[in-house]
């Protein structure tokens, strides 16, 4: 059979895997032989060594792999180093601890040949052998994180943290992955979803780690890092949703308090609210606006980085957004708040500086001034994120 020059590269991150790396390399080579037989594709096995001190490099070379030293530490850094050194159109990644059988990558490569950009392995759709996954990972950590991924990003991936997956070189170049740690796996999936790449998933088998030592993965620490990374790429849920909740609570409470007047206690069901609650309402409103503006900055950054495309509503809003509108809105609110505060001060002066009975209104006026200043200066920062332009829709 004539060998197609388009190749497949198996990239194995390695850090002191002397007991297992030989078997992994040999199974990857067997997988390449089957890929050549079935699809006519050539390939190689790359071991991305992250500074092993146990002789893993020599064992890998003797087994038939090309060893690429990667000086920057971390799971993601090792994989990036291996991917960058590969001269292949299809990239397969998997751990070097015998937990995955690389022969099972054949269906993944087939999915790529059929048009998928990224093919994930699913341990939950396949088989998890006894002792291969700690119970807290199997029944709590992985299901929870995969469920949150499906909720936050509207995807049907069942196993977001599987260590064996395959992607095209074009997809890898477009994703511009940058994480150096374990969150590299999450970054790959999340950006693929956000960029609307074509995803596929195939069942695979997870076997017990054969290294005879604790894994590099720390379930709680790395699970938390995966969670944080998902939130960082989801400004709507990280910023906008809490901001909306705080705004509603603050606005409703402030409106009731100001409408009731300073001498009246506001009753909401069995709860009593007095003057001091106006301070809490003010804080809620100010924090909500600041949080929402942070969400706007995060969204603009994701648009500029290219891993998120603005929807119709975002395009419409950005298309009409101008720096001068933000400045005008901010100045109007500040002017309204200052006028309200002066009116209260004038009434206090007219009473010959007696007891100040408009404390709630004064807090509301001060809140309006602060919110106006937030909007005023945020207009400049949004212009910076839009490419130092006053027309915000043209900088993306």
Secondary structure, 3 states (H helix, E strand, C coil): CCCEEEEEEEEEEECCCCCCHHHHHHHHHHHHHHHHHHHCEEEEEEEEECCCCCCHHHHHHHHCCEEEECCCCCHHHHHHHHHHHCCCCEEEECCCCCCCCHHHHHHHHHHHHCCCCEEEEEEEEEEECCCCCCHHHHHHHHHHHHHHHHHHHCCCCCCCCCCCEEEEHHHHHHHCCCCCCCCHHHHHHHHHHHCCCCEEEEEEEECCCCCCCCCCCCHHHHHHHHHHHHHHCCHHHHHHHHHHHHHHHHHHHHHHHHHHCCCCCEEECCEEECCHHHHHHHHHHHHHHHHHHHHHHHHHHHHHHCCCCCCHHHHHHHHHCEHHHHHHHHHHHHHHHHHHHHHHHHHHHHCCCCCCCCHHHHHHHHHHHHHHHHHHHHHHHHHHHCCCCCEHHHCC
